């Protein structure tokens, strides 16, 4: 999928980048559910890197929460805490709906 998005010229660049971010997020979440935490983290880091400008806030929050969960599962407690703090920062950002905090996007790390 990523190679198709890299070479598809019929889609504007910004749209291709946004699609790559969404694909990486979904792949990361699927790999998390499959238990492949290392590969999941790689995908989610790609999504997070692209997500600042190309993912909607709920997706960015889901990505950060999943990264926190993975760090916790991998025994990286300090990183998990940092990611949770950063996720809470997203909840406090301008335009964040207060109901988002109760929507189940945050990982239980």
C-alpha positions in Angstrom: 0.0 0.0 0.0 2.7 2.4 0.9 4.5 1.9 -2.4 1.3 2.6 -4.3 0.9 5.9 -2.4 4.6 6.7 -3.1 4.2 6.3 -6.9 0.6 7.4 -7.5 0.8 10.8 -9.2 -2.9 11.2 -9.7 -3.4 12.1 -6.1 -2.2 15.4 -4.8 0.9 15.2 -2.5 -0.9 16.4 0.6 -3.6 13.8 0.2 -1.0 11.0 -0.4 0.8 12.0 2.8 -2.5 12.0 4.8 -3.3 8.6 3.4 0.1 7.3 4.3 -0.4 8.5 7.9 -3.8 6.8 8.1 -2.4 3.6 6.6 0.5 3.6 9.1 -1.9 4.2 12.0 -4.2 1.4 10.9 -1.4 -1.1 10.2 0.1 -0.2 13.6 -3.2 -0.8 15.4 -3.7 -4.2 13.6 -0.1 -5.2 14.4 -0.7 -4.3 18.0 -3.7 -6.6 18.2 -1.7 -9.3 16.5 1.0 -9.0 19.2 3.8 -7.8 16.9 4.7 -4.9 19.1 8.0 -4.0 17.4 6.5 -3.7 14.0 3.4 -2.0 15.4 5.6 0.6 17.0 7.5 1.3 13.8 4.2 1.9 12.0 2.8 4.0 14.7 5.9 6.2 14.8 5.5 6.8 11.1 1.9 7.7 11.7 2.8 10.0 14.6 5.5 11.7 12.5 3.1 12.4 9.7 0.2 12.9 12.0 1.0 16.3 13.3 -0.1 17.9 10.1 -2.0 15.1 8.4 -4.2 13.3 11.0 -7.3 14.6 12.8 -7.0 15.0 16.5 -8.8 11.8 17.5 -6.5 9.8 15.2 -3.4 11.5 16.7 -4.7 10.8 20.2 -5.3 7.1 19.3 -1.8 6.8 17.8 -0.2 8.3 20.9 -2.3 6.2 23.2 -1.3 3.0 21.3 2.4 4.0 21.4 2.0 4.5 25.2 0.4 1.0 25.5 3.2 -0.6 23.4 5.9 1.1 25.5 4.2 -0.2 28.6 3.9 -3.7 27.2 7.6 -3.6 26.3 8.6 -2.6 29.8 9.5 1.0 28.8 7.5 2.6 31.7 9.1 6.1 31.5 8.4 6.3 27.8 4.8 5.1 28.4 4.3 7.9 31.0 5.8 10.5 28.7 3.4 9.4 25.9 0.4 9.5 28.2 1.4 13.1 29.3 1.7 14.0 25.6 -1.7 12.5 24.9 -3.2 14.5 27.7 -1.6 17.6 26.1 -3.5 16.8 22.9 -6.7 16.7 25.0 -5.9 20.2 26.3 -5.2 21.6 22.9 -7.4 24.3 21.3 -10.4 22.8 19.6 -10.3 19.5 21.5 -13.8 18.3 22.4 -14.0 17.5 26.2 -15.9 14.3 25.3 -12.8 13.0 23.5 -11.2 12.2 26.8 -14.1 9.8 27.6 -14.3 8.2 24.1 -11.9 5.3 24.6 -9.0 6.6 22.5 -6.5 6.6 25.3 -4.5 3.4 25.9 -4.7 2.0 29.5 -1.0 2.6 30.1 
